[in-house]
Structures are given as C-alpha cells and as structure tokens.
Amino acid sequence: MAGAFDVRDMMKADAAASATPDMLGKTKSGTRAFHPLAEKIAAIPVKPTLSPVMIEGVVRFLDMLAVAGTGGLIYWLYAAGSVGSTLPYQITIPALAVGALAAFQALHLYHVGALRNFLATAVRIVSGWTLLFLITLAVFFFLKIGDQVSRVWLLGFYSAGAAVLLAERLLVTFGVRHLTRTGRLERRTAIIGGGEAGEALIKALEAQRDTGLQICGVFDDRNDDRSPDLVAGYPKLGTIDDLVEFARRTKLDLVIFTLPISAEARLLGMLRKLWVLPIDIRLSAHMSKLRFRPRSYSYLGAVPVLDVFDRPIADWDIVVKWLFDKVVGTLALIALSPLMIATAIAIRLDSRGPVLFRQKRYGFNNEQVEVLKFRSLYHEMSDHKAAQQVTKDDPRVTRVGRFIRKTSIDELPQLLNVVFKGDLSLVGPRPHALHAKASNRAYEQVVDGYFARHRVKPGITGWAQINGWRGETDTEDKIQRRVEHDLYYIENWSVLLDLYILAKTPFSLLTKNENAY
C-alpha cells in the first residue's frame, strides 16, 4: 500500500534516535499520555485527497464522451449529407455510449485498481467494445435495418472508438498513478482492537493491492495481554478517547473495528464516542463466522466489512454543495450588497467602533473559524468569547444592533465567509461560540453527542433556525432541540432541502424571532 509515510518506518527512526524508547507513551506515574508517535503523525501535513468514487465517475463520463464524440466525428467526416435517414445514427451513437458504460462496468473496469493498470485492462476494454459491436450488428440484422447504416461508418466507428478508448484510458492510468504517488488517493485508517483479530485484519488488508489504505495505528481500550503494544508491526497509539483527539488533530478517513458483533456492549460504548467524527466507520467481517447476504457487505479490496456510519455529505455531494454555496452565495452577496452597505453606514453613524465584529467559533470537525458579523454591541462592551449571551433589553446592544439582530441582518457578512473563505456554508448547523453556555453549562456538557453537529460545515441558516430554534439558549431544552434539528439536517441533507431552508428563512425571521434579541 503506497503512502506518504509508513508508521513502522517512523517507529524504527524513533528507536534509533532513543536509547530507551517508550512506545506506549506512558508517564512516570504509569498513566497513559497521548502517544508521542501519534503526535508526530498528527503533525505531518496532509494533502487534500480525492474520493475514488469521484475519480471513477469522471472516467465513466470520459468513456461516454469518447464513444459519442468518436461516433459523431466519423459520421460528420464520412456519412453526413450522403445518407437517406439520420435516425439510425442518432439512436446508435448514444446507445453505444451507454452500452459501453454498462459493458465496462460489468467488466469491473472502473475501480481505482483497474484504472492504475493499463495493460491488464486494455484486453478487457477491446473485448467489451468488440462484444458491444457484435450485439449492435445482431440488432441491425433482426430489425432488418442493416442497409440503412453505412458499413464504412460502422467499421470506422469500431476501429477509431477502440483506439480513442485505449488512448483515453492510458492517459487516465498516468493520471491515477500520479495521484497515487503523491498521496492524493490515500484513505488514512485507524484500526480499533488489537490481538489476533486486529493482526489478522491488518495482514488481510496488506495482502490486497490498490486499496489505498494508509494505516496510522491501532487503538484499543484494553490494556492487558489481549491487546499488545504492537499489532502486525503497527503501534497501539492509545484508547478510543485518544482516537477522538487524534482524529480532531489530523485528517482521518476511516475507522475499522475488529471486535466481533457479539461484543455489543463494547461496540455501542465506542460508537457513542466516535459517531461525532466526520469519518466512515466499518466493522470487519473478515473473521466472523456469521454470514449475511453478499449485498450486506462492502469491500476493502477483497476484505468484507459492514458499514456502520458513513461520513455525511461525501464524494459528489461535496462538489454539489460547494457549487451551490459559491453560485447562490455570490448571487445573494450581489443582491444584498445595497442592504449591507446601508447597514454599515447606520452602524458607523450610531456608535463608534468597527463595522464588522469577528468571533472565533466552532467549524467543521471542531476546527476554529473566524466568523464575520455586523457589530451590534457597543465596541467597548464587545464579548468575543460569548461568555455572556445577549438577553432581552440587554444594555450592551446598540439601537441599530437591536434591529439587525432581530432581523438577522447582522449575519449577512457571513456571505463573505461562504464565498471567499469557504469555511461556512449557506445552510448548515449554526456555528456556536467556543465558550457558549446554556444554564451556565457548556453545550457539550448539556447535549450528549453535541459535537456530531460539526461533521459538516456550519451554515448561515439551518433547519433549526427556520423551526424557531435561534437566538438565546437560556435553557438546556433549547440547545437540546437545536442540536436535534441540526442532526436531522445532517442525516437528511439534499440540495432540495437546502433550497427549502433558504426559501423559508425570510419568513421564519419574521414569524419565529421570539428568542432573538
């Protein structure tokens, strides 16, 4: 498995550099500290990776484009203007483009492993393309329309199509190999559970080619002989709590449990801690004697796993949401710029101080983002840490501030976060201040799994806001209900839902603003 780093090489370097290496990262008192190797791995810069699903989708599109383009070009060069009817050509060209897609899919030519190996797939490409043309000729024969289609065009289409498909796939191979070498197709993976099961899983994964998995280490809550410090050469980096911290500090794509399904209590306890992370979670079925239907499994190479959690808004959904934010956000910024300019002038005339207020808030995966707002409090009373929530008739709020807070005009500068900085989305869970509290308790202490709302980018508006859960959270019930709505949005996201929320937002600001001060 190719990768930008190998944990085992890092261990050897540590051992060579230290006469008394402490692979467990224990303190003198014997309590477990954050593993020093985990610190080093977390400090390694991580390049943005590309989803294999997206790569495969692009290649499917290129194949269809190659077939349709070749057929159309040959028709234009030879048959255009010299045939009695164009209908057979208009049907045959797109039918062959779709047929090629189906044939290549059936021949397993779209997974990343096939895209890396041109020689192994070239024969299957030509075979699939030839079979497709034989089927086409058979259809012409049985429909008795062979005399309506030029044989020269068919021969040219077949020959040129095969050449173009092979040339396109060769270029794709070079591109995918380059992405692999530079680590752009890696899936950084953590294994949960050591012992024999963990070792068997790691060996099975390493026996596979082209999985793209980069194993970072093993995590296990057990601290006895059942969970050694080294598993198939990989170090145990800590407990499940350490894994949560590790995933916060570095990019982690996948977690695989090696625990048996029968260990229900342990699994549920661990999942309760991990589901707040924006990662895929799988349960290894490699050594399980319990067998489900083949469709119940997904596979890492040939290793079967059961899907437990999927990262929300992944693969092409990320692209769709990014385009939605940029296009709609830009249009909204242009349309609302007169209102924003008028608001800035009003703030400037009403009280001294800057027009914009900047505040650190929680963003995607608990990362801190700087959110922009119109200043609504007197400058000398600004509360950058949100230690004290704004309440009804709060003396810190300016005259202009009362109006823009009530109507949420103060949030409009966050369009700059969406369009230019990219750390906010138009729609999503609202970003909360770092020290926000409900009933004098931090939000994460009030709501179990609170940080699960950070599995996606925060938004300017959201499902909770249009349902009335905006503004002051002076009771624990208010933050509970807000988080419930945020999680519903995450699990049910779609572009249509985003459009519905955006369309509903102006009406909810007018009718459901009793908690906004």
VEXSEVEX-151220 format. One record per residue (C-alpha): chain; z, y, x. Coordinates in Angstrom, 1 decimal. Layout:
VEXSEVEX-151220
SITE  c       Z       Y       X
SITE  A       Z       Y       X
...
This chain:
VEXSEVEX-151220
SITE  c       Z       Y       X
SITE  A     0.0     0.0     0.0
SITE  A    -1.2     3.2     1.6
SITE  A     1.1     6.2     1.6
SITE  A     2.1     9.4     3.2
SITE  A     5.3     7.8     4.6
SITE  A     7.0     4.4     4.8
SITE  A    10.7     4.2     4.2
SITE  A    11.1     1.3     6.6
SITE  A     9.5     3.3     9.4
SITE  A    11.9     6.1     8.7
SITE  A    14.8     3.6     8.9
SITE  A    13.6     2.4    12.3
SITE  A    13.4     6.0    13.6
SITE  A    16.9     6.7    12.3
SITE  A    18.2     3.5    14.0
SITE  A    16.5     4.5    17.3
SITE  A    18.0     8.0    17.1
SITE  A    21.5     7.0    16.4
SITE  A    23.7     4.5    18.3
SITE  A    25.8     3.9    15.2
SITE  A    23.5     4.3    12.2
SITE  A    25.3     4.4     8.8
SITE  A    22.7     3.1     6.5
SITE  A    25.0     3.3     3.5
SITE  A    25.7     7.0     3.9
SITE  A    29.5     6.4     3.4
SITE  A    32.1     9.0     4.2
SITE  A    35.2     8.2     6.3
SITE  A    37.2     7.7     3.1
SITE  A    34.8     5.0     2.1
SITE  A    33.4     6.8    -0.9
SITE  A    29.6     6.8    -1.3
SITE  A    27.8    10.0    -0.5
SITE  A    24.2    10.9    -1.1
SITE  A    22.3     8.7     1.3
SITE  A    21.1    10.5     4.4
SITE  A    17.7     8.7     4.1
SITE  A    17.4     9.9     0.5
SITE  A    18.0    13.4     1.8
SITE  A    15.1    13.1     4.3
SITE  A    12.8    11.6     1.7
SITE  A    13.6    14.3    -0.8
SITE  A    12.8    16.9     1.9
SITE  A     9.3    15.6     2.6
SITE  A     6.7    17.9     0.9
SITE  A     4.9    16.2    -1.9
SITE  A     1.3    16.9    -2.6
SITE  A     0.2    17.2    -6.2
SITE  A    -1.1    13.8    -7.3
SITE  A    -3.9    12.9    -9.7
SITE  A    -3.5    10.5   -12.5
SITE  A    -5.6     7.2   -12.2
SITE  A    -6.2     7.5   -15.9
SITE  A    -7.9    10.9   -15.3
SITE  A    -9.9     9.6   -12.4
SITE  A   -11.2     6.6   -14.5
SITE  A   -12.0     9.0   -17.3
SITE  A   -14.1    11.2   -15.1
SITE  A   -16.0     8.2   -13.7
SITE  A   -16.8     7.0   -17.2
SITE  A   -18.2    10.4   -18.1
SITE  A   -20.3    10.4   -14.9
SITE  A   -21.7     6.9   -15.7
SITE  A   -22.7     8.0   -19.2
SITE  A   -24.2    11.2   -17.8
SITE  A   -26.1     9.3   -15.1
SITE  A   -27.6     6.9   -17.6
SITE  A   -28.5     9.6   -20.2
SITE  A   -29.8    12.0   -17.6
SITE  A   -32.0     9.4   -15.9
SITE  A   -33.5     8.2   -19.2
SITE  A   -34.2    11.7   -20.3
SITE  A   -35.7    12.7   -16.9
SITE  A   -38.1     9.7   -16.8
SITE  A   -39.1    10.4   -20.4
SITE  A   -39.8    14.0   -19.6
SITE  A   -41.8    13.1   -16.5
SITE  A   -43.9    10.3   -18.0
SITE  A   -43.8     9.9   -21.8
SITE  A   -43.2    13.4   -23.2
SITE  A   -46.2    14.5   -25.2
SITE  A   -48.0    11.2   -24.9
SITE  A   -46.1     9.0   -27.4
SITE  A   -46.6     8.8   -31.1
SITE  A   -42.9     8.8   -32.0
SITE  A   -39.9    10.1   -30.1
SITE  A   -37.3     8.4   -32.4
SITE  A   -37.1     5.2   -30.4
SITE  A   -36.4     7.1   -27.2
SITE  A   -33.9     9.4   -28.9
SITE  A   -32.0     6.3   -30.0
SITE  A   -32.5     4.1   -26.9
SITE  A   -31.2     6.6   -24.3
SITE  A   -27.8     7.4   -25.9
SITE  A   -27.4     3.7   -26.9
SITE  A   -27.9     2.6   -23.3
SITE  A   -25.5     5.3   -22.1
SITE  A   -22.8     4.0   -24.5
SITE  A   -23.7     0.4   -23.8
SITE  A   -23.4     0.9   -20.0
SITE  A   -19.9     2.3   -20.6
SITE  A   -18.9    -0.8   -22.7
SITE  A   -20.5    -3.2   -20.2
SITE  A   -18.8    -1.7   -17.2
SITE  A   -15.5    -1.6   -19.0
SITE  A   -15.8    -5.3   -19.8
SITE  A   -16.6    -6.0   -16.1
SITE  A   -13.4    -4.1   -15.0
SITE  A   -15.3    -1.5   -13.0
SITE  A   -13.1     1.5   -13.9
SITE  A    -9.7     0.7   -12.4
SITE  A    -8.9     2.6    -9.2
SITE  A    -9.1    -0.6    -7.1
SITE  A   -12.7    -1.2    -8.1
SITE  A   -13.5     2.5    -7.5
SITE  A   -12.4     2.1    -3.9
SITE  A   -14.5    -0.9    -3.1
SITE  A   -18.2    -0.2    -3.4
SITE  A   -19.6    -3.5    -2.0
SITE  A   -17.5    -5.6    -4.3
SITE  A   -18.6    -3.7    -7.4
SITE  A   -22.3    -3.0    -6.7
SITE  A   -23.4    -6.5    -7.7
SITE  A   -21.4    -6.2   -11.0
SITE  A   -23.0    -2.8   -11.7
SITE  A   -26.5    -4.2   -11.2
SITE  A   -25.7    -7.3   -13.2
SITE  A   -24.2    -5.3   -16.1
SITE  A   -27.2    -2.9   -16.1
SITE  A   -29.7    -5.8   -16.0
SITE  A   -28.0    -7.6   -18.8
SITE  A   -28.0    -4.4   -20.9
SITE  A   -31.7    -4.0   -20.5
SITE  A   -32.3    -7.7   -21.4
SITE  A   -30.4    -7.1   -24.6
SITE  A   -32.4    -4.0   -25.3
SITE  A   -35.7    -5.9   -24.8
SITE  A   -34.4    -8.6   -27.2
SITE  A   -33.5    -5.9   -29.8
SITE  A   -37.0    -4.4   -29.5
SITE  A   -38.5    -7.9   -29.9
SITE  A   -36.6    -8.8   -33.0
SITE  A   -37.1    -5.4   -34.6
SITE  A   -40.8    -5.5   -33.7
SITE  A   -40.8    -2.1   -32.2
SITE  A   -41.8    -3.1   -28.6
SITE  A   -45.2    -1.5   -29.0
SITE  A   -43.6     1.9   -29.8
SITE  A   -41.8     2.2   -26.4
SITE  A   -43.6     2.7   -23.1
SITE  A   -43.2    -0.3   -20.8
SITE  A   -43.7     2.0   -17.8
SITE  A   -40.8     4.2   -19.1
SITE  A   -38.6     1.2   -19.6
SITE  A   -39.3    -0.1   -16.0
SITE  A   -38.8     3.4   -14.6
SITE  A   -35.6     3.8   -16.5
SITE  A   -34.2     0.5   -15.4
SITE  A   -35.1     1.0   -11.7
SITE  A   -34.1     4.6   -11.4
SITE  A   -31.0     4.1   -13.6
SITE  A   -29.8     1.3   -11.2
SITE  A   -30.4     3.5    -8.2
SITE  A   -28.6     6.5    -9.7
SITE  A   -25.6     4.4   -10.8
SITE  A   -25.2     2.9    -7.4
SITE  A   -25.6     6.3    -5.7
SITE  A   -23.1     7.9    -8.0
SITE  A   -20.6     5.0    -7.5
SITE  A   -21.0     5.3    -3.7
SITE  A   -20.0     9.0    -3.9
SITE  A   -17.1     8.1    -6.2
SITE  A   -15.9     5.5    -3.6
SITE  A   -15.9     8.0    -0.8
SITE  A   -14.0    10.5    -3.1
SITE  A   -11.4     8.0    -4.2
SITE  A   -10.8     6.7    -0.7
SITE  A   -10.3    10.3     0.5
SITE  A    -7.8    10.9    -2.3
SITE  A    -6.0     7.6    -1.3
SITE  A    -5.8     8.6     2.3
SITE  A    -4.3    12.0     1.5
SITE  A    -1.7    10.5    -0.8
SITE  A    -3.2    12.1    -4.0
SITE  A    -3.1     8.8    -5.9
SITE  A     0.4     7.7    -5.0
SITE  A     3.0     6.8    -7.6
SITE  A     6.4     7.3    -6.0
SITE  A     8.5     4.5    -7.2
SITE  A    12.2     3.6    -7.2
SITE  A    13.5     0.0    -7.8
SITE  A    16.7    -0.5    -9.8
SITE  A    18.6    -3.6    -9.0
SITE  A    18.9    -5.4    -5.6
SITE  A    19.5    -9.0    -4.8
SITE  A    17.0   -11.8    -5.3
SITE  A    15.3   -10.2    -8.3
SITE  A    14.7    -7.0    -6.5
SITE  A    13.4    -8.7    -3.4
SITE  A    11.0   -10.9    -5.4
SITE  A     9.6    -7.8    -7.3
SITE  A     9.0    -5.8    -4.1
SITE  A     7.3    -8.8    -2.4
SITE  A     5.1    -9.3    -5.5
SITE  A     4.2    -5.6    -5.6
SITE  A     3.4    -5.6    -1.9
SITE  A     1.1    -8.6    -2.3
SITE  A    -1.0    -6.5    -4.7
SITE  A    -3.9    -4.4    -3.5
SITE  A    -4.6    -0.9    -4.8
SITE  A    -1.5    -0.4    -7.0
SITE  A    -1.0     3.0    -5.4
SITE  A     2.8     2.5    -5.5
SITE  A     4.9     4.1    -2.8
SITE  A     8.4     2.5    -2.9
SITE  A    11.0     5.1    -2.0
SITE  A    14.0     2.8    -2.1
SITE  A    16.4     0.7    -4.2
SITE  A    19.2     2.0    -6.4
SITE  A    22.0    -0.2    -7.8
SITE  A    25.4     0.4    -9.4
SITE  A    26.7    -2.9    -8.0
SITE  A    28.5    -2.6    -4.6
SITE  A    29.1    -6.3    -3.8
SITE  A    27.3    -9.3    -2.3
SITE  A    24.8    -9.4    -5.2
SITE  A    23.4    -6.1    -4.1
SITE  A    22.8    -6.0    -0.3
SITE  A    22.2    -2.8     1.6
SITE  A    18.6    -3.9     2.5
SITE  A    16.2    -5.4    -0.1
SITE  A    12.9    -6.7     1.3
SITE  A    13.3    -4.2     4.1
SITE  A    14.0    -1.2     1.8
SITE  A    17.4     0.5     1.8
SITE  A    19.7     0.8    -1.1
SITE  A    19.9     4.6    -1.5
SITE  A    22.7     4.8    -4.0
SITE  A    23.7     4.4    -7.6
SITE  A    22.0     5.4   -10.8
SITE  A    23.7     8.8   -10.7
SITE  A    22.2     9.2    -7.2
SITE  A    18.8     8.3    -8.6
SITE  A    19.0    11.0   -11.2
SITE  A    19.8    13.5    -8.4
SITE  A    17.1    12.1    -6.2
SITE  A    14.5    12.5    -9.0
SITE  A    15.6    16.1    -9.5
SITE  A    15.1    16.9    -5.9
SITE  A    11.8    15.2    -5.2
SITE  A     8.8    14.0    -7.2
SITE  A     9.3    10.6    -8.7
SITE  A     6.7     9.0   -10.9
SITE  A     8.0     5.5   -11.8
SITE  A    11.3     3.6   -12.0
SITE  A    11.2    -0.2   -12.3
SITE  A    14.2    -2.2   -13.5
SITE  A    14.6    -5.7   -12.1
SITE  A    17.5    -6.5   -14.4
SITE  A    17.0    -9.4   -16.9
SITE  A    16.6    -8.4   -20.6
SITE  A    19.8   -10.3   -21.3
SITE  A    21.8    -7.7   -19.4
SITE  A    21.5    -5.5   -22.4
SITE  A    24.8    -3.5   -21.9
SITE  A    23.9    -2.6   -18.3
SITE  A    20.3    -1.7   -19.2
SITE  A    21.4     0.6   -22.0
SITE  A    24.0     2.3   -19.8
SITE  A    21.5     3.0   -17.1
SITE  A    18.8     4.1   -19.5
SITE  A    21.2     6.5   -21.1
SITE  A    21.3     8.3   -17.8
SITE  A    17.6     8.0   -16.8
SITE  A    15.8     8.9   -20.0
SITE  A    16.4    12.6   -19.4
SITE  A    13.9    12.4   -16.5
SITE  A    10.2    13.1   -16.8
SITE  A     9.2     9.7   -15.4
SITE  A     7.8     6.4   -16.5
SITE  A    10.4     3.6   -16.8
SITE  A     9.4     0.0   -16.7
SITE  A    11.2    -3.3   -17.0
SITE  A    10.0    -6.0   -14.6
SITE  A     8.9    -9.3   -16.4
SITE  A     7.9   -10.9   -13.1
SITE  A    10.7   -13.5   -13.0
SITE  A    11.6   -13.5   -16.7
SITE  A    11.3   -16.9   -18.4
SITE  A    11.0   -15.1   -21.7
SITE  A     7.3   -14.6   -22.5
SITE  A     5.8   -12.2   -25.0
SITE  A     2.2   -11.8   -26.2
SITE  A    -0.2   -10.7   -23.3
SITE  A    -0.6    -7.3   -25.1
SITE  A     3.1    -6.7   -24.8
SITE  A     2.8    -6.2   -21.1
SITE  A     1.3    -3.6   -18.9
SITE  A     0.5    -4.5   -15.3
SITE  A     1.1    -3.1   -11.8
SITE  A    -1.8    -5.0   -10.1
SITE  A    -1.0    -8.5   -11.5
SITE  A     2.7    -7.9   -11.9
SITE  A     3.7    -7.8   -15.5
SITE  A     6.1    -5.1   -16.7
SITE  A     7.4    -4.0   -20.1
SITE  A     7.1    -0.3   -21.0
SITE  A    10.4     1.2   -21.8
SITE  A     9.8     5.0   -21.5
SITE  A     6.6     7.0   -20.8
SITE  A     6.6    10.4   -19.3
SITE  A     5.7    12.8   -22.2
SITE  A     2.5    14.8   -22.1
SITE  A     0.9    13.0   -19.3
SITE  A    -2.6    12.3   -18.0
SITE  A    -5.3    14.1   -20.0
SITE  A    -2.6    15.6   -22.3
SITE  A    -1.5    17.7   -19.3
SITE  A    -5.1    19.1   -18.9
SITE  A    -5.4    19.8   -22.6
SITE  A    -2.1    21.6   -22.8
SITE  A    -2.9    23.6   -19.6
SITE  A    -6.2    24.7   -21.0
SITE  A    -4.6    25.5   -24.4
SITE  A    -1.9    27.7   -22.6
SITE  A    -4.4    29.5   -20.4
SITE  A    -7.0    30.2   -23.1
SITE  A    -4.8    31.0   -26.0
SITE  A    -2.2    32.8   -23.8
SITE  A    -4.9    35.0   -22.3
SITE  A    -6.2    35.9   -25.8
SITE  A    -2.7    36.6   -27.0
SITE  A    -2.0    38.8   -24.0
SITE  A    -5.1    40.9   -24.6
SITE  A    -4.4    41.2   -28.4
SITE  A    -0.8    42.1   -27.9
SITE  A    -1.2    44.4   -24.9
SITE  A    -1.1    47.6   -27.1
SITE  A     2.2    46.5   -28.6
SITE  A     3.6    45.6   -25.2
SITE  A     2.6    49.0   -23.8
SITE  A     4.2    50.8   -26.7
SITE  A     7.4    48.7   -26.3
SITE  A     7.6    49.5   -22.6
SITE  A     7.3    53.2   -23.3
SITE  A    10.0    53.0   -26.0
SITE  A    12.4    51.2   -23.7
SITE  A    11.7    53.8   -20.9
SITE  A    12.5    56.7   -23.3
SITE  A    15.5    55.1   -24.9
SITE  A    17.6    54.3   -21.8
SITE  A    17.4    54.4   -18.0
SITE  A    16.6    51.3   -16.0
SITE  A    13.7    48.9   -15.5
SITE  A    11.5    48.0   -18.4
SITE  A    11.5    44.3   -17.6
SITE  A    14.5    42.0   -17.4
SITE  A    14.3    39.0   -15.1
SITE  A    16.6    36.0   -15.5
SITE  A    16.8    32.5   -13.9
SITE  A    16.5    29.8   -16.5
SITE  A    16.0    26.0   -16.6
SITE  A    12.4    24.9   -16.4
SITE  A    10.6    21.6   -16.1
SITE  A    12.8    18.9   -14.6
SITE  A    15.7    21.3   -14.3
SITE  A    13.8    23.5   -11.8
SITE  A    14.8    27.1   -11.9
SITE  A    12.2    29.6   -13.2
SITE  A    12.3    33.3   -13.4
SITE  A    11.7    34.3   -17.0
SITE  A    10.4    37.8   -17.9
SITE  A    11.7    39.7   -20.9
SITE  A    11.7    43.3   -22.1
SITE  A    15.1    44.8   -21.3
SITE  A    17.2    45.0   -24.4
SITE  A    20.6    45.7   -22.9
SITE  A    21.8    48.8   -21.1
SITE  A    20.9    48.4   -17.5
SITE  A    24.5    48.7   -16.2
SITE  A    25.6    46.0   -18.7
SITE  A    22.8    43.5   -17.9
SITE  A    24.0    39.9   -17.8
SITE  A    21.7    38.0   -15.5
SITE  A    23.8    34.8   -15.7
SITE  A    24.2    34.9   -19.5
SITE  A    27.9    34.5   -19.1
SITE  A    28.4    36.2   -22.4
SITE  A    26.0    35.7   -25.3
SITE  A    24.7    38.6   -27.3
SITE  A    26.6    38.8   -30.6
SITE  A    26.2    40.8   -33.8
SITE  A    26.7    44.5   -33.2
SITE  A    27.0    43.9   -29.5
SITE  A    27.6    47.3   -27.8
SITE  A    25.6    46.3   -24.8
SITE  A    22.3    46.3   -26.8
SITE  A    20.2    49.4   -26.9
SITE  A    18.7    51.0   -30.0
SITE  A    15.3    49.7   -29.1
SITE  A    16.8    46.5   -27.9
SITE  A    18.2    45.7   -31.4
SITE  A    14.7    45.9   -32.9
SITE  A    12.8    44.0   -30.2
SITE  A    15.5    41.2   -30.2
SITE  A    15.4    40.8   -33.9
SITE  A    11.6    40.6   -34.0
SITE  A    11.4    38.6   -30.6
SITE  A     9.1    41.3   -29.2
SITE  A    11.4    41.2   -26.1
SITE  A     9.9    37.7   -25.4
SITE  A     6.3    38.9   -25.1
SITE  A     6.3    39.4   -21.3
SITE  A     6.7    35.7   -21.0
SITE  A     3.0    35.5   -21.7
SITE  A     2.7    36.6   -18.0
SITE  A     4.8    33.5   -17.1
SITE  A     2.3    31.4   -19.1
SITE  A    -1.0    32.9   -17.9
SITE  A    -0.3    33.9   -14.3
SITE  A     2.8    31.9   -13.1
SITE  A     2.3    28.7   -15.1
SITE  A     6.0    27.9   -15.2
SITE  A     6.2    28.4   -19.0
SITE  A     4.1    27.1   -21.9
SITE  A     3.2    28.8   -25.1
SITE  A     5.0    26.1   -27.1
SITE  A     7.9    24.0   -26.0
SITE  A    11.7    23.9   -25.8
SITE  A    13.0    27.4   -25.2
SITE  A    14.3    27.9   -21.6
SITE  A    18.1    28.3   -21.6
SITE  A    20.0    30.4   -19.1
SITE  A    21.7    28.5   -16.3
SITE  A    25.2    29.2   -17.5
SITE  A    24.7    29.3   -21.2
SITE  A    27.6    28.0   -23.3
SITE  A    28.4    27.0   -26.9
SITE  A    32.1    27.3   -27.9
SITE  A    32.9    28.0   -24.2
SITE  A    31.4    24.7   -23.1
SITE  A    28.2    24.3   -21.1
SITE  A    25.3    23.0   -23.2
SITE  A    25.1    19.8   -21.2
SITE  A    28.7    19.1   -21.9
SITE  A    28.2    19.5   -25.6
SITE  A    25.0    17.5   -26.1
SITE  A    24.6    14.0   -24.7
SITE  A    21.2    13.8   -23.0
SITE  A    20.8    17.6   -23.1
SITE  A    18.5    17.7   -20.0
SITE  A    16.0    15.4   -21.8
SITE  A    14.6    18.7   -23.2
SITE  A    13.5    19.6   -19.7
SITE  A    11.0    16.7   -19.5
SITE  A     8.2    19.2   -20.4
SITE  A     7.6    22.8   -19.6
SITE  A     9.7    25.2   -21.6
SITE  A     7.9    27.5   -24.1
SITE  A     7.9    31.0   -25.6
SITE  A     8.3    29.5   -29.1
SITE  A     9.0    26.0   -30.3
SITE  A     9.8    23.6   -33.1
SITE  A    13.5    24.6   -33.1
SITE  A    12.7    28.3   -33.4
SITE  A    10.4    28.0   -36.4
SITE  A    13.0    25.9   -38.1
SITE  A    15.6    28.6   -37.8
SITE  A    17.5    27.4   -34.7
SITE  A    17.1    30.5   -32.5
SITE  A    19.4    33.2   -31.3
SITE  A    23.1    32.9   -30.7
SITE  A    24.6    29.4   -30.3
SITE  A    28.3    30.2   -31.0
SITE  A    29.0    26.7   -32.4
SITE  A    28.4    23.3   -30.9
SITE  A    26.4    22.3   -34.1
SITE  A    23.8    25.0   -33.4
SITE  A    23.0    23.8   -29.9
SITE  A    23.0    20.1   -31.2
SITE  A    20.5    20.9   -33.8
SITE  A    18.3    23.0   -31.4
SITE  A    18.2    20.1   -29.0
SITE  A    17.4    17.6   -31.7
SITE  A    14.4    19.7   -32.7
SITE  A    13.3    20.1   -29.1
SITE  A    13.4    16.3   -28.6
SITE  A    11.4    15.8   -31.8
SITE  A     8.7    18.1   -30.4
SITE  A     8.6    16.3   -27.1
SITE  A     8.2    12.9   -28.7
SITE  A     5.6    14.1   -31.3
SITE  A     3.5    16.6   -29.3
SITE  A    -0.1    17.3   -30.1
SITE  A    -2.4    20.2   -30.0
SITE  A    -2.3    20.4   -33.7
SITE  A     1.5    20.6   -33.6
SITE  A     1.2    23.5   -31.1
SITE  A    -1.2    25.3   -33.3
SITE  A     1.0    24.8   -36.3
SITE  A     4.1    26.2   -34.4
SITE  A     2.1    29.2   -33.2
SITE  A     0.8    30.0   -36.7
SITE  A     4.3    29.5   -38.2
SITE  A     6.1    31.6   -35.6
SITE  A     5.4    35.1   -37.0
SITE  A     6.6    34.0   -40.5
SITE  A     9.8    32.4   -39.1
SITE  A    10.6    35.6   -37.2
SITE  A    10.6    37.5   -40.5
SITE  A    12.4    34.9   -42.6
SITE  A    14.7    32.9   -40.2
SITE  A    16.3    35.5   -38.0
SITE  A    19.9    35.5   -39.2
SITE  A    21.1    34.2   -35.7
SITE  A    19.0    36.7   -33.7
SITE  A    21.0    39.8   -32.6
